[in-house]
Amino acid sequence: MVVVLAAAGGVAGCRDGGGGDTAQFCEMVQTDIGALRSEPTTAEEVESLIDLWREVGDEAPLAIETDWSAIVLMMETAWTGEDQEEAFARIYATERSSVAVARWLSDNCAIDFGPVSTISPPAVSTTSGGPTTTAPPA
């Protein structure tokens, strides 16, 4: 399983008090960026990656919380889903969230989350200095 952010894997828990603190969230992402961008190769690594995305997502500011949660749901669907078509549909449906998360991290945290690979050609302009999106060759 590879995350769409790198190439192609419930939603983070709801909080009563609203979104997290941007500075704290940015610090968490910066601290764990290598792990968040990892490509797990074992079942244990996949589960650890999903847990990390949930943990960091628990601190996500409202502005990015929905997109972050969509990525967590995509990873869970890819990992636990038995229907490969459903997993691919979720991956495709999450592309915009993946691009939005990378752009938000660039704009609000000065974090380069790296290129975001997408299945379809990017619908988002990449000339604003934000993260680059790439589509696999046809």
C-alpha positions in Angstrom: 0.0 0.0 0.0 1.4 3.4 -0.9 -0.3 6.6 0.1 -1.6 8.9 -2.7 0.8 11.6 -1.4 3.6 9.3 -2.4 1.9 7.5 -5.2 -1.3 5.7 -4.2 -3.3 3.6 1.5 -12.4 5.6 10.3 -11.7 9.1 9.9 -9.6 10.8 12.5 -11.5 11.1 15.7 -13.9 14.0 16.1 -13.1 16.6 18.7 -15.6 18.7 20.6 -13.4 21.8 21.0 -12.8 22.7 17.4 -9.5 22.7 15.5 -6.0 22.4 16.8 -3.3 25.0 17.1 -1.6 25.7 13.7 1.9 26.1 15.2 1.6 22.9 17.2 0.3 21.0 14.2 3.1 22.3 12.0 5.6 21.3 14.6 4.1 17.8 14.8 4.2 17.4 11.0 7.8 18.7 10.7 8.9 16.3 13.5 7.3 13.3 11.8 7.5 14.3 8.1 9.7 11.3 7.3 7.4 8.9 8.9 4.3 10.6 7.4 5.8 10.3 3.9 7.0 6.7 4.4 6.1 3.8 2.2 5.4 0.9 4.5 6.4 -2.6 3.5 5.0 -4.6 6.4 1.6 -4.9 8.0 3.0 -3.4 11.2 4.5 -0.4 9.4 1.1 0.2 7.6 -0.8 0.1 10.9 1.9 2.4 12.5 1.6 4.8 9.6 -2.2 5.0 9.9 -2.0 5.5 13.6 0.5 8.3 13.1 -1.7 10.1 10.6 -4.6 9.8 13.1 -2.5 11.1 15.9 -1.3 14.1 14.0 -4.8 14.6 12.6 -6.2 14.9 16.1 -4.3 18.2 16.3 -5.2 19.5 12.8 -6.6 23.0 12.5 -10.1 23.2 11.2 -8.9 24.6 7.9 -7.2 21.3 7.0 -8.9 18.8 9.3 -11.4 17.5 6.7 -8.7 16.9 4.0 -6.4 15.3 6.5 -9.2 13.0 7.7 -10.0 12.1 4.1 -6.4 10.9 3.7 -6.7 8.8 6.8 -9.9 7.2 5.5 -8.3 6.5 2.2 -5.4 4.7 3.9 -7.8 2.7 6.1 -9.9 1.7 3.1 -6.8 0.7 1.1 -5.5 -1.3 4.1 -8.7 -3.0 5.4 -10.9 -3.0 2.3 -11.4 -6.3 0.6 -12.7 -4.6 -2.6 -9.8 -3.3 -4.7 -12.2 -1.2 -6.8 -13.5 0.5 -3.7 -9.9 1.2 -2.6 -9.0 2.7 -6.0 -12.1 4.8 -6.0 -11.2 6.2 -2.5 -7.7 6.9 -3.6 -9.0 8.8 -6.7 -11.6 10.7 -4.5 -8.8 11.7 -2.1 -6.5 13.3 -4.7 -7.8 16.8 -4.1 -7.4 16.4 -0.4 -3.8 15.2 -0.9 -3.0 18.3 -2.9 -4.8 20.5 -0.5 -2.9 19.1 2.5 0.5 19.6 0.7 -0.4 23.1 -0.3 -1.7 24.0 3.2 1.5 22.7 4.8 3.5 24.8 2.3 1.5 27.9 2.8 1.0 27.7 6.6 3.9 25.8 7.9 6.6 26.3 5.3 6.8 22.6 5.0 7.6 21.0 1.6 5.6 17.8 1.8 7.1 16.8 -1.6 5.4 16.1 -4.9 1.9 14.7 -4.8 1.3 12.0 -7.3 -2.1 11.8 -8.8 -4.0 9.4 -11.0 -5.6 12.1 -13.1 -3.9 15.3 -14.4 -3.8 18.0 -11.7 -6.7 20.4 -11.6 -4.8 22.7 -9.3 -2.3 25.3 -10.6 1.2 24.6 -9.4 2.7 27.9 -10.3 2.0 29.6 -7.0 5.1 28.1 -5.4 3.2 25.4 -3.6 3.8 21.7 -3.9 4.1 20.2 -7.3 1.6 17.6 -8.5 2.5 14.9 -10.9 0.5 12.4 -12.9 1.8 9.1 -14.0 2.5 8.6 -17.7 -0.5 7.5 -19.7 
